[in-house]
Amino acid sequence: MRNNKSVFRNIALITQLGIHMLTPVFLCVAAGVYIDNKFSTYFTLPLLIVGILAGARNAYMLAVASTKQDTVDENRGRARSMNLDRSYVRRKSVDSKDVEINKKK
């Protein structure tokens, strides 16, 4: 089950990456074409470049956020496993102390 979560999370991340990259490009190109047709100018190419830069920035920010989230998840997993180990050690040490106390009586 753990691997399925990872696979679905990666598919979702790839989908988000594509959407975050292509949306600004399409919007800037559409705005450029509209402005070119309306005012007989040449804004499509500069707006295409702006869209590509905005998409690259969005993709970078998404990758950074995903990397931070993976690090947090790994740290939580380690902390949980360490807490389980510690609780086992605590129980074992408490049980052994009880035995020692009972032996003294």
N, C-alpha and C positions, 0 to 999 in steps of 0.2 A: 504494500500500500504506500509505503514511503517513496518508492521509486516512481509510482504513478503521479504523486503530488509534484515531484520534481519535473517530470515530463510535461505535465499540464502547465506548470508555472513557466517553464522555458518556452512553450508554445505561446502562452499569453504574452510573455516578454517580447518575443519576436514580432507578434502581431502589433503590440503597442509601439514597438520601434518603427515599424513600417508606417503606421498611422501618424506618429509624431514627425516622421521625416517627410512624408508626402503631402500632408495637409497644407503646411505653409507654402510649399512649392506650387501646388495647384491654385491656392488662393491668390498668390502673387501673380502668377501667370494670367489668371482670369481677370484680375484687376488691371494688369498691363494691357491685355487685349481690349478690354472695355475702354480704357483711357485712350489707347491708340485709335480705336474706331470712332470715339466721340470727338476727340480733339486733333486728330491727324498728327500724332506725335510718335516717338519711338521709346516708349517706356517698358515694353515687354522684356527686353533683355536685362536692363538694370533691376527690374523687379524679380526676374527669374533668379538672378544672382543673390538678391536679398532673401528670397524664399529658400534657396539652397543653404545659405548661411544660417538662417533661422532654423531650418530642419536639422542641420548638423548640430547646432547648439542644443536643440530639444533632445536629439538622440544622445548627446554627451551627458546631459543632465539626467536622463533616464538611466543610462548606464551607471553613472555615479550613485544614484539613489538605489539601484538594484544591488550594486556591490556592497553598499553600506547595509542594506537589509540582509544580505546573505551573511555578512560578518556578525550582525546582531543575532541572527538565527543560529549560527554556529556557536556563538558564545552562550546563548540560552541552552542549547543542547548540551554543551559541556558542563554548564552549571547544574543542570538537572541531573546529569549522570554523576557529577561529583557529590551533589546533595544526597542522592540515593546511596552512594558508597559511604558517605559520612553517617547517614542514618543507620546503615547496617553496622558500621563500626561502633557507633554510639550504643545501639541496642546490645551488641555483643559485649561491649565493655561494661554496660550497666548490668547485664546478666551475670558476668563474671564477678563483679563487685558484690552482687547479692549473694552469690555462692560463697564468696570469701567471708562475708558478714555472717552468714548462716553457719559456716564452719567454726568461727570464733565462739559462737554461742554454744 
